[in-house]
């Protein structure tokens, strides 16, 4: 039985080895042993008769888990924590009597879950920042390129390719803020005992509350946390799982928005995801260039968003100090959410590192729609030449309707400009109208907004985390 990978056919194909190890059995059980060592040290400091030799023995076997013994014992006693207590004791005969002293199963189970989630969130944070960095470079590169903007998926006004990228970026930056808050807010369960009252530790330390608090402080410090939760039942609140997976679901929402936009743009032939030289788009249609990576992002994001309901229901249905219907669900739901989000960001890294823009197609699509968008500018120019605003408005309405019919019913090109130039009421020559139709006149503050957003919002975060940047991703499928 493999212990160094998360065992799931869903995740093994897409998630990174790094994230799979974080949620592997091997990592979990090694963390259990670190927690048992931290508990023994903390109890020794507060006067319990635990020797340096016993702690040294525990440390000597912290990473060489005797799985065969643990698995055989679990078949007999049907309890995973006690099976590993037993197996650890086999390796550490002089220390076996002080392993897990005063603790309940949730001491190792829940504290490990918090540690693992923090490690997973840090991986997600790093990958998210690298996606942000790639999109920021893309937005800056294309900040001036006019492109059609859409409302209701209908051409509305113009934006720029770079400005649209800032919309993707902004959602990821919102996720980053939530992610930072969640990492900073995580606390260990500590050593709370069976129902959260620390009754067993009251017995061990003869009611000395200062020593009991000191044990928890020592454990938190050794595991790299500032604090433990202030109150609990047997477990930390399952709302923590819900909040953590909620952050991952937020990233999935942003990723899905990005991937859906890119799939539509690929249909428009304005932009597309990377396509390898020998990549096959379809088994039946050799010409196809399917947006398979973006589709995979959409698919995985849908899973994570839906999966976020699992921890929510688990948190809502905990009975009093704890009930065990959380365990099987959270072991799957939390791990799968992390692995799927890791996969999403890996794919996004690959896609954003090779986004393709087709400037001529982008401009062609702009120029097909721009005459309609420019009618107000044309009207104002004609008014300045002495025309009647109300009369010109009506004539533009008639010409626009006729041009639309020509496009939709006859399959022709947009001939609105030809109609305007031929109408003496406007008094405009073709070159004068062409000057009005410069796309750059219709993008508003798009380029400035890109510059301001990157300078004021994105760059400070990337600069503070520059040591994490430069990551790339190769996809095997």
Secondary structure, DSSP 4 states (H G I P E B T S, - for coil): ---SS---HHHHTTS-HHHHHHTSHHHHHHHHHHHHHHHHHHHHHTT-S--HHHHHHHHHTSS---HHHHHHHHHHH--HHHHHHHHHHHH-TTTGGGTTTT--HHHHHHHHHHHHHHHHHHHHHHHHHHHHHHHHHHHHHTTT-EEEEEETTEEEEEEEHHHHHHHHHHHHHHHHHHHHHHHHH--B--S--SSSS-HHHHHHTTT-HHHHHHHHHHHHHHTT-S-B-SS-SSS--THHHHHHHHHHHHHHHHHHHHHHHHHHHHHHTSEE----TT--S-SS-TT----HHHHHHHHHHHHHHHHHHHHHHHHHT--TT--GGGHHHHHHHHHHHHHHHHHHHHHHHHHHTS-EE-HHHHHHHHHHHHHHHTHHHHHHHHHHTT--HHHHHHHHHHHHHHHHHHHHHH-----HHHHHHH-TTT---HHHHHHHT-GGGGSTTHHHHHHHHIIIIIHHHHHHTGGG---------
